[in-house]
Amino acid sequence: MRVAVVDIGTNSTRLLVADVAPDGAVSELERRSTVTRLGQGVDTSGALAEEAMDRVRAVLTGYRACIDELGATATRAVLTSAVRDARNGAAFTEEVRERFGLDARTLPGEEEARLTFLGATSERADDRDTVLVVIDVGGGSTEFVVGAGREVRFEVSTQAGVVRQTERHLHDDPPTAEQVQALVDDVARTFADAVPADVRASVQAGIAVAGTATSSASITLGLEPYDPDRVHGFTVTADQVDALVQRMAALPLEERRDVAGLHPDRAPTIIAGMVLLREALRTFGLAHVEVSEHDILRGAALSLAREATGADPPS
């Protein structure tokens, strides 16, 4: 069946329209991503800003037209960290449902993690002997999902994301060494508190999804233009991520916008993103991580198709 999923995140708003076969095979028809920064100021104000919601509304207008043109028979919008945290988040979710005709749901952090794991592992062999962690660095939160095969053993959503941590710590352009260190200390402490030592020790491999991870691969490869086929499955090392932290933190914003392989709209938050990814690898003692294009969008598409066909109970 043909499904459409919109992921309304803290930093970006994304669309996937795909055909999902009964066996779970996914054929993508359209995939789009726009940096909308819905989480602008949420960490300090506690509310979604009107200008941020306007950016999302403008993007959703175009996405809705695409969905209609491609004839999706089931639709869903998933809203995550910024909307969970904002006092006007529920009202915005309702607006998305009514105004754009999408089955809009604000996901708890644990459900966000589960769908991310489902998407990231959907085309992998059912390897129950290897314990892996799926790392999802988002705008307002970072999710860790630990499992083997198709079984999730541990999941946590942490209050650390690229928009949130940029606004908290990085105030100069480029940031000072003290600001970057404060960011590192904040993230390391948050991750250590969120993941028990025995869970960290059990992990043997990692998959990293979403914009920070794909940007790390794209920058390392020097891709112009971006090539998802080369990014998907690329292995980035902890040393390469560390080098990216040092490189990005030394550049003013306008120079970061010109870095080959980095979308200019991600330049304002990429320093925090690379710090979050590096500290995630350190948390789990990983020397490298596999980058995946398959994330919550694919997981939500699979879940929606199963619900629509009665193969899976509603989540």
Phi, psi and omega per residue, in radians:
M1 nan 2.783 -3.106
R2 -1.712 2.137 -3.106
V3 -2.163 2.754 3.050
A4 -2.315 2.284 3.133
V5 -2.206 2.322 3.041
V6 -1.994 2.213 3.088
D7 -1.819 1.900 -3.131
I8 -1.732 1.627 -3.058
G9 -1.697 -3.103 -3.118
T10 -1.222 -0.593 -3.083
N11 -1.904 -0.545 -3.062
S12 -2.447 2.765 3.055
T13 -2.083 2.159 -2.974
R14 -2.217 2.694 -3.125
L15 -2.261 2.410 2.952
L16 -2.309 2.170 2.955
V17 -2.005 2.212 -3.028
A18 -2.646 2.711 2.957
D19 -1.655 2.204 3.137
V20 -1.951 2.080 -3.125
A21 -1.402 2.821 3.129
P22 -0.994 -0.493 3.135
D23 -1.502 0.067 3.118
G24 1.601 -0.002 3.090
A25 -1.180 2.388 -3.072
V26 -2.024 2.194 3.056
S27 -1.985 1.924 -3.094
E28 -1.331 2.284 3.084
L29 -1.787 -0.619 -3.135
E30 -2.670 2.392 3.079
R31 -2.471 2.210 -3.128
R32 -2.357 2.674 3.080
S33 -2.541 2.292 3.125
T34 -2.333 2.247 3.080
V35 -1.306 2.014 -3.090
T36 -2.049 -0.266 3.092
R37 0.850 0.952 3.096
L38 -1.050 -0.514 -3.088
G39 -1.425 0.160 -3.138
Q40 -0.925 2.034 3.053
G41 1.338 -0.026 -3.082
V42 -1.089 -0.640 -3.083
D43 -1.066 -0.555 -3.119
T44 -1.741 -0.634 -3.066
S45 -1.576 -0.460 -3.085
G46 1.367 0.154 -3.109
A47 -2.473 2.667 3.015
L48 -1.246 2.292 3.138
A49 -1.343 2.523 -3.119
E50 -1.048 -0.723 -3.130
E51 -1.149 -0.584 3.096
A52 -1.196 -0.753 3.097
M53 -1.109 -0.638 3.102
D54 -1.075 -0.671 3.107
R55 -1.100 -0.726 3.121
V56 -1.177 -0.745 3.131
R57 -1.011 -0.751 -3.131
A58 -1.091 -0.722 3.131
V59 -1.190 -0.727 -3.123
L60 -1.107 -0.534 3.086
T61 -1.054 -0.781 3.101
G62 -1.209 -0.670 3.132
Y63 -1.136 -0.705 -3.141
R64 -1.090 -0.679 3.104
A65 -1.111 -0.698 3.113
C66 -1.143 -0.745 3.116
I67 -1.037 -0.780 -3.137
D68 -1.159 -0.710 -3.126
E69 -1.104 -0.644 -3.097
L70 -1.538 -0.131 3.000
G71 1.263 0.696 3.074
A72 -1.141 2.396 -3.096
T73 -1.698 -0.210 3.070
A74 -2.461 2.389 -3.096
T75 -2.315 2.678 3.053
R76 -2.651 2.535 2.955
A77 -2.083 2.260 3.079
V78 -1.935 2.268 -3.118
L79 -2.038 2.416 -2.917
T80 -2.123 -2.295 -2.826
S81 -0.941 -0.907 -3.066
A82 -1.036 -0.721 -3.106
V83 -1.274 -0.641 3.058
R84 -1.019 -0.683 -3.002
D85 -1.491 -0.339 -2.987
A86 -1.545 2.450 3.140
R87 -1.181 -0.406 3.065
N88 -1.775 0.290 -3.118
G89 -1.135 -0.744 -3.126
A90 -1.095 -0.672 3.127
A91 -1.156 -0.642 3.130
F92 -1.224 -0.670 3.076
T93 -1.052 -0.759 3.110
E94 -1.108 -0.685 3.101
E95 -1.087 -0.760 3.113
V96 -1.046 -0.700 -3.136
R97 -1.130 -0.841 -3.035
E98 -1.372 -0.768 -3.025
R99 -1.324 -0.598 -3.034
F100 -1.968 0.057 3.052
G101 1.110 0.626 -3.138
L102 -1.957 2.504 3.041
D103 -1.294 1.517 -3.002
A104 -1.560 2.307 -3.131
R105 -2.398 2.280 2.982
T106 -1.473 2.057 -3.030
L107 -1.523 2.332 2.891
P108 -1.071 2.722 -3.116
G109 -0.998 -0.642 -3.111
E110 -1.178 -0.643 3.108
E111 -1.236 -0.664 3.049
E112 -1.019 -0.765 3.132
A113 -1.119 -0.748 -3.111
R114 -1.099 -0.768 -3.140
L115 -1.183 -0.599 3.084
T116 -1.122 -0.769 3.116
F117 -1.098 -0.741 3.110
L118 -1.028 -0.803 3.141
G119 -1.162 -0.753 -3.064
A120 -1.190 -0.506 -3.069
T121 -1.827 0.072 -2.966
S122 -1.102 -0.526 -3.105
E123 -1.925 0.219 3.139
R124 -1.642 2.745 3.051
A125 -1.110 2.595 -3.121
D126 -1.373 1.277 -3.067
D127 -1.566 1.759 -3.084
R128 -1.528 -0.027 -3.132
D129 -1.625 -0.253 -3.110
T130 -1.909 2.087 3.080
V131 -1.531 2.135 -3.123
L132 -2.217 2.756 3.069
V133 -1.992 2.316 2.993
V134 -1.694 2.175 -3.085
I135 -1.902 2.107 -3.131
D136 -2.143 1.707 3.106
V137 -1.485 1.976 -3.105
G138 -1.930 -2.959 -3.106
G139 -1.342 -0.683 -3.107
G140 -2.012 -0.243 -3.106
S141 -2.614 2.822 3.005
T142 -2.177 2.224 3.137
E143 -1.798 2.444 2.973
F144 -2.097 2.254 3.092
V145 -2.239 2.087 -3.112
V146 -1.895 2.301 3.138
G147 -2.886 3.134 3.075
A148 -2.446 2.374 -3.051
G149 1.081 -2.174 3.097
R150 -1.792 0.080 -3.044
E151 -1.669 2.142 3.033
V152 -1.491 2.213 -3.128
R153 -1.836 -0.446 -3.112
F154 -2.748 2.427 3.022
E155 -2.548 2.571 3.099
V156 -2.648 2.503 3.045
S157 -1.963 2.085 -3.084
T158 -1.770 2.640 3.139
Q159 -1.482 1.068 3.121
A160 -2.541 2.054 -3.123
G161 -2.587 2.989 -2.984
V162 -1.168 -0.672 3.119
V163 -1.290 -0.853 -3.102
R164 -1.000 -0.866 -3.070
Q165 -1.290 -0.545 3.048
T166 -1.091 -0.827 -3.119
E167 -1.156 -0.558 -3.128
R168 -1.273 -0.670 -2.869
H169 -2.116 -0.548 -2.944
L170 -1.786 1.687 -2.986
H171 -1.899 -0.260 3.123
D172 -1.914 2.877 -3.105
D173 -2.277 1.850 -0.114
P174 -1.237 2.882 -3.108
P175 -1.172 2.697 3.078
T176 -1.308 2.837 3.100
A177 -1.065 -0.631 3.137
E178 -1.153 -0.672 3.114
Q179 -1.159 -0.745 3.120
V180 -1.115 -0.723 -3.140
Q181 -1.147 -0.664 3.076
A182 -1.085 -0.682 3.073
L183 -1.085 -0.832 3.138
V184 -1.024 -0.824 -3.109
D185 -1.088 -0.724 3.124
D186 -1.059 -0.862 -3.089
V187 -1.159 -0.800 -3.126
A188 -1.041 -0.733 3.136
R189 -1.163 -0.753 -3.141
T190 -1.060 -0.805 -3.123
F191 -1.170 -0.747 -3.126
A192 -1.092 -0.677 3.134
D193 -1.224 -0.477 -3.020
A194 -1.505 -0.450 -3.030
V195 -2.068 2.015 3.127
P196 -1.038 2.647 -3.082
A197 -1.036 -0.670 -3.109
D198 -1.197 -0.562 3.080
V199 -1.188 -0.794 3.109
R200 -1.003 -0.784 -3.075
A201 -1.183 -0.421 -3.081
S202 -1.362 -0.315 -3.020
V203 -1.323 2.309 -3.131
Q204 -1.921 -0.384 -3.082
A205 -2.690 2.883 -3.108
G206 -2.448 2.624 3.002
I207 -2.168 2.270 3.110
A208 -1.985 2.310 -3.087
V209 -2.151 2.958 3.045
A210 1.422 -3.119 -2.867
G211 -1.075 -0.667 3.125
T212 -1.130 -0.787 -3.119
A213 -1.136 -0.811 -3.125
T214 -1.172 -0.567 3.070
S215 -1.164 -0.653 3.127
S216 -1.081 -0.696 3.098
A217 -1.207 -0.790 -3.089
S218 -1.104 -0.730 3.118
I219 -1.167 -0.752 3.138
T220 -1.057 -0.664 3.129
L221 -1.459 -0.221 -3.114
G222 1.139 0.717 -3.015
L223 -1.372 2.149 3.012
E224 -2.495 1.810 0.056
P225 -1.432 3.090 3.104
Y226 -1.070 2.408 -3.127
D227 -2.257 1.761 -3.088
P228 -1.073 -0.516 -3.134
D229 -1.176 -0.578 3.099
R230 -1.412 -0.527 3.130
V231 -1.274 -0.762 -3.074
H232 -1.113 2.110 -3.137
G233 1.566 -0.068 3.125
F234 -1.210 2.451 3.104
T235 -1.765 2.144 3.077
V236 -1.917 2.380 -3.091
T237 -1.559 2.803 3.086
A238 -1.087 -0.637 3.105
D239 -1.125 -0.661 3.110
Q240 -1.170 -0.702 3.108
V241 -1.145 -0.717 3.095
D242 -1.052 -0.736 3.106
A243 -1.108 -0.607 3.110
L244 -1.198 -0.652 3.069
V245 -1.023 -0.869 -3.110
Q246 -1.101 -0.731 -3.098
R247 -1.175 -0.860 -3.086
M248 -1.135 -0.679 -3.087
A249 -1.198 -0.367 -3.119
A250 -1.520 -0.194 -3.041
L251 -1.759 2.406 2.957
P252 -1.180 2.832 -3.032
L253 -0.946 -0.809 -3.075
E254 -1.101 -0.575 3.087
E255 -1.325 -0.595 3.061
R256 -1.091 -0.612 3.132
R257 -1.072 -0.409 -3.088
D258 -1.694 0.047 -3.130
V259 -1.159 2.230 3.129
A260 -1.094 2.287 3.133
G261 1.637 -0.155 3.136
L262 -1.916 2.179 3.060
H263 -1.148 2.301 -3.084
P264 -0.946 -0.573 -3.119
D265 -1.202 -0.315 3.115
R266 -1.579 -0.149 -3.090
A267 -1.013 -0.680 -3.099
P268 -1.096 -0.452 -3.042
T269 -2.036 0.076 -3.007
I270 -1.229 -0.502 3.108
I271 -1.079 -0.893 3.106
A272 -1.055 -0.685 3.136
G273 -1.044 -0.802 -3.121
M274 -1.193 -0.624 3.060
V275 -1.107 -0.782 3.121
L276 -1.057 -0.764 3.138
L277 -1.152 -0.774 -3.138
R278 -1.074 -0.780 -3.127
E279 -1.195 -0.515 3.043
A280 -1.118 -0.771 3.112
L281 -1.107 -0.713 3.110
R282 -1.131 -0.671 -3.141
T283 -1.014 -0.706 -3.090
F284 -1.744 0.096 3.095
G285 1.118 0.620 -3.094
L286 -1.655 2.288 3.100
A287 -1.454 -0.296 3.124
H288 -2.806 2.914 -3.141
V289 -2.553 2.528 3.076
E290 -1.508 2.298 3.123
V291 -1.602 2.353 -3.098
S292 -2.230 2.432 3.014
E293 -1.424 -0.185 -3.078
H294 -1.665 2.047 -3.024
D295 -2.474 -2.533 -3.071
I296 -1.095 -0.526 3.095
L297 -1.031 -0.847 3.134
R298 -1.182 -0.723 3.120
G299 -1.067 -0.739 3.122
A300 -1.182 -0.622 3.100
A301 -1.126 -0.757 3.111
L302 -1.129 -0.760 3.141
S303 -1.117 -0.739 3.132
L304 -1.103 -0.763 3.141
A305 -1.108 -0.692 3.125
R306 -1.152 -0.729 3.101
E307 -1.085 -0.804 -3.055
A308 -1.136 -0.509 -3.118
T309 -1.716 0.012 3.123
G310 1.367 0.207 -3.114
A311 -1.460 -0.228 -3.062
D312 -2.593 2.409 3.109
P313 -1.190 2.640 3.106
P314 -0.977 2.438 3.138
S315 -1.492 nan nan
